[in-house]
Amino acid sequence: MRSLCRTSLFANIGYIDAKFDDPDKDGNPALFAANRFRLQPEWSTAAGIRWNQPIASGMAWFGSLAWSYRSRVFSEEDNAPVAGVDISEDSVHLVDLRTGLTGAAGQLGTWTLTGYASNLLKSVVRLAMLAYQGGTRMQHHIDAIEEYGYTIIPDVLRPEEADRLREDLERIERACSIVPACNPFEGHHTVRIYNLLARGECYARIPVDPAVLPVVEAVLDPGCLISSLSSIAIGPGETAQMLHSDDQVIGLPRPHPALVCNTMWALTDFTADNGATRVVPGSHKATRCPDPSGDAEAEAAAVPAEMSKGSVLIWHGSLWHGGGANATPERRVGIAMNYCAGFIRQQENQQLGIPREIARDFSPRLKELVGYGVYRGLIGHIDKRSPAGLLGDDDRLKTIWDT
């Protein structure tokens, strides 16, 4: 066995010529001619190094050192002081360090101890101990999501179970001639298969897994619903997905209580090289979403959520994250099992997307999760009856008004 240090360099640069025209498209003088748009930097860039160095049997030292830069931005289109107060923010340089140790813990899986320091140029240092990825009590994972926005549960699937699911996804892909969506968000070399509960019995165990669902229920509540169940196969040559939050389309002030809790089931190993999901620890507490046009500060803070085949990544729906770039010759394959609170609309319409003849064979809990139930005795009823009656089950309902 070779023990080689895996080191990679990264860099990106962005330029946005975001100014008001002079004159405008109709030939008239523009009010803010040549001024920059509000909160739009002209330049942004980041560069750094990542490493993973074996130091002993089953143990490795990993880390990343990143520098990022953002040029001056203005808070208003006028670009001028207001009542004598400067409304601009000077250019920013940030240097962030993340480093730690990881190792095997026998039958418990793996452990990871991580520290990170932010804004080293100004000597403002934050240190945090991130998720221990081992066979710990459920509360540990709940606490990790509360504090950092994510956790990893190892060995939820046996390797042969992960292989069978991956082979079935390949069957569906061939049978349905599924190809990449070819848009920047879903990817040009990424195959996504949606509505998996309608495509095979083998996927019915995933939403109700006893190692994962209780953690999700603690983040949301037991009345949560399946929002979407899909697969994501990131192919060779795919570029990194833009950082985003999964509740970004919900127009509520941030931060807010969890409305979405999502999971990624690793059907192959997830590594920094093959497209492991990138996460920004603690970003679920941010007051904004990442800038979709590019966010150098967020990119510099992102870390790959590396995990072995069979592990499950769970994250708060407000966490900033995105798929990684795949620089290997093999696919990175995972199943995205996404949940939402019982009082908001699901991403995939489960009741219409899953034929009733299939849903009738689901377990009672899975029927509730896809929407054949009533949230807190009120939300989702049909003429004051439970929608479970559509599947031939008992439709009697005791509402919140009944005593």
N, C-alpha and C positions, 0 to 999 in steps of 0.2 A: 504494500500500500504506500502510495506516495503522499508525503505531507508537504504540500506546496502552498506558499502564500499567494492568495488570490488578490491581486491589486488592480484597481481600475481607476482611470482618470475620467472626469466628466467636465463639460463646459457648455454653456449656452449664452447667447446674446440676443437681445431684442431691441428693435428700434421702432418707435411709433411716431409718425409725423402727424400728430393729432392737433391741428390748428384750424381756426376759423379762416375761411377764404376771404380774399379781398381782391376784386369785388365778389358778391355772391353770384349764384348761377344765373340771376336775371340782370346782372350788370350794375347792381346798386351797391353803394359802399356798405360793408358789413359793420355791425355795431362793435364787434370785438375783433376786428381784423387783425390777423397774425397772432392773436392770443392763443395760448394752449387751452385745450379742453380741461375741465376740472378733474383733478385726481388722475391725470394721465401722464406718466413719466415719459420723457423722450427716449431715455436709454435704460435698459435693465439687463443685468448679466449675472452669471453665477459660474463658479468653477470650484473644483475640489478633487479629493481623492478618497477612495473607499478601500478597505483592506479586510482580509480574513486570514489570520495566521494561526495554524495549529501550533500549540505550545506544549501539549502533553497528550497522552492517550485519551481520546474522547473529549478533549477540551480545546477551545480555540479562543484567540483574542481577535475581536473585530472592532471596526470603527469607521468613522468618516470625519473629514475636516473640510468644511465648505466656506467659501467666501462669496458674498453676494453684494450687488450694488444696484441702487435705484437713484436716478437723477431727480432733480427738483420737481415738485408738484405744486399745483395751485388749488386752493379750496373753492375758488369761484372763477367764473369765466372772465371777470374783469381783470384778473391777474395783478391787481393793484391793492395797496393797503386800504383797509376799511376803517374809517375813523382813526387813522394813524396806527392801526394794528396790522402787522404783517400777516397775510392769509396764506402764505406759502410755507412749504416744509422743505428744508434743505435736503440735498442729496444724502443718501444713507449708505454706509458700508457696514456689513455685518460679517463676523466670523463665528461660526458655530462648530462645536466639537461634540461628537457622540462616540463613546467607546464602551466596551464591556467584555464580559467573558460568557461563554456558553459551554455546556458540557452535558454528558449523559448522566441520567439518574436511575439507571437500571430499569426496572419494570415501571417506574413512575414516568418515564418518557425523557424529556430534556429539561434543563433549567437554563435560564438566561438572566444575567445581572447586568443592567445597563445604567450608565450615567450620561447625562448630557449637559453641556454648558453653552449658553447663548450669549451673543453680543459681547464677545471677548475683547473687542477693541475698546469698549467703554468699561471693562472690568465689571460688567453686570452679569453675574454668573448664577445660573439655576442648575441645581442638581436634583435628579429624580431617579428612583429605583423603579424600573419598569416591570412588566408582568413576568412573574415566574411561570414558566411553561411546563408544568409538571402535574403530577396527580394530586392536586390539592383540593380542598373543599370548594364547593360551588361559590361560597361567599367571596373567596379570593378573586374569582373571575368577575363577579359583580362589582367588587371594589375597584378592580383595575379599569373596568369600563367607566365607572364614575369618575375616576381620577385622570386617566389617560385617554379614554375614548375607545379603547379596544383591548382585547385579550386573545390568547391562543390556547385552545384545548387540544393537546396532542392525542394521537392514536384513537380517535373516535371511530374510524373505519380501519378494519384490518387491510393489509396491502392487497389481498386477493379480492376483497370487496370493492376497493377503489378501482382495481383493474377491470372488474366486471362492469362497473358503471361506465368507465371510460370506453370499453368495447361497445356497450349499448349505445352510447352517444355517437360513436362512429357509424353504427348501423343506421341510426336515425338520419345522420348527415348524408349518408349515401342514398338511402331510400327516398329522402325528400329533396335531394339535390340542393342542400343548403350551402350558401356561399357567404363570404363576408358582406356586411352592409355597405362598406366603402364610404363611410363618413368619418370625420376626424374623431368623434367621440366613441363610436362603437368599434372603430378600427378598420384599416384597409387589409390587414392580414389576420383578422380575428373572426372566428366562427362562433356565432351565438345561436343557441337553440332555446326557444321560449316554450312556455306552457307544458313543462315536462310531466306534470301529473296526468295529462291526457295522452301521453306517449308511451307509458310503460309502467307496469306494476312495481318495478324495482325502485322507483323514485318515491313511493308512498311512505317509506320508512324515514326519509330525511327530515320532513317538517316536524315529526313527533319524537325525534331521538331523545332519549332520557338524559343524555349528557349535555345536550345543547338547549333544548326547549325551556327547561326551568330557568336558565340564565336569561334567555330572551324574555320570558314572562316576568322576571324580576326587573328588567330594564323598562319594559312597557307595562303590561299587567296580564293576568290570565285570560282576559277577553281579547287578546291580540288576534290578528288575522294574517294569513299568508298574503303577502303583497305580490310576490313574483317568485317563480321557481324556474331557473334557466341555467344553461351551461355557458361557459366562456373559455374558448380554446385560443390562446394567444400564440400565433404562429411565428416562425422565424422571420426576422426582419421587421417585426412590428415596432413602432415607436411608442414612447410613453404616452399614456392617456393624460389629458389635462386633469389637474387636481380639481375636485368638486366635492360637494356634500350631497348625500342622497335625499335630503329634504330641502334641497335648494329651491324647488318650485313652490314650497309652502311659504306664503307671505306673512310670516310672523316675526316679531322682533327677536333678535338673538342675543344671548343664548336663551333657549327655552327647554322645557322638559322633553324627554325623548318621545317622538312621535313615530319614529322608524328605528328598527334594529335589524341589521343585516348580517349575514354570515357568508363566508366563502369556504367551501369544502375542497381541500386539496386532493385531486385525483392523480397528481404527479407531485414531485418535490417542487416547492416554490423557493426560488433563489433570486438573488439580486441580478443575476445574469439572464435568467429566462423569463422575467416579467412578474416577479412577486409583487403583490399589491403594495403600493407605497402609501404610508400613512404619516400624518403630521401629529405627533403625540400632543394631547391637550387641546387640539384645535376645535373640539366640539364645544368648548367654552368661549369661542371667539364671538365678537359682536358683528361679524360680517361673514360672507362667503368668499372663497378664493376668487380672484379676478380671472374670468374665463379667457381673457385675451393674453394672459401670462402673469405669473405672480412669482417673481424671483425669490422673494423672501420665503414664501411657502415652499417653493421647490428646494431651497437650501435646507429647510428644516425637515423635509420628508425623509423617511427611512423605510427600507424594504421589510415587509413583514414575512421574513423567511420562515418556512415550516416544512416539515417532512410530509410525505404522502400519507393521507389518512387523517391529518390534523384539520382543525376548523378555526378560522379567524372569525371573531364576533366583534362588531363595532356599533357604536352609537350613530344614529343616522345623520347627525350634524358633523361627524368627523371628516376632516379634509383628507381625501385619499384619491387614488387613481391606479389603474393598471400600469405595470412597469414595461420597459422596452425588452424585447426578446432578442438577445445577441447570440443565441445558441441555435443549433440545427434542429432542435426538437420543440414540440409544442409544450406550452404550460397550460394544463387543463384543470378547471375547477367548476364547481357547481355553486351558483349564487342563490342561496335560500334566504329570501328577504321577507321581513315581517313588518306590519304596521299596526298602530293602535286601532282598536275596534271601532273607533268613531270617525275614521277618515277613509277616503276611497283607496282601494287597492290599485297598484300599478298595472297588474293584469286582471282583467275581469274574470274572476275564477268561476262564478256561477254560469256565465255564458260560454266560457272557453273550455270547460270540462263537461263532456256529455254526462247527463244524469245517470245513464246506465253504468258509467264508470264510477261516479261519485257514490252510487248506492253501495258499492263494495268497500268503501273507505271505512276505517275504524271510526267510532263515535267522535274521538278527539279531532281526527283529521277532517271530518265533516264540519265540525265547528270552526276549524281554522280556515277552511275555504269559504265560509260564510253562511252555512246552513245552521245558524243559531241566532240568538238575540243578545246584543251587548247590554249588559246591566238591566235586563228586563224591559228595555225600551227601544233601542236602536236596531232596526232591521226586521221588524215583524211584518207579517202580511195579514191585514185585516184582523189584527190582534191574535194571530196564530204564528207559531214558529215555522220558518221556512223548511224545517226538517221534514214537514209533511210532504213536500215535493219529492222526497226520496222514499216515501212510504213509511217514515218513522212517526213517532208520536209528535203531534204538533201542538199539544196543549201548552199554554204559556201563562205563567204567573208574572204579571207586569209589576213595575215599581208602584203602581197605584193600588194593586190588589192587596188585601190584608189576609 
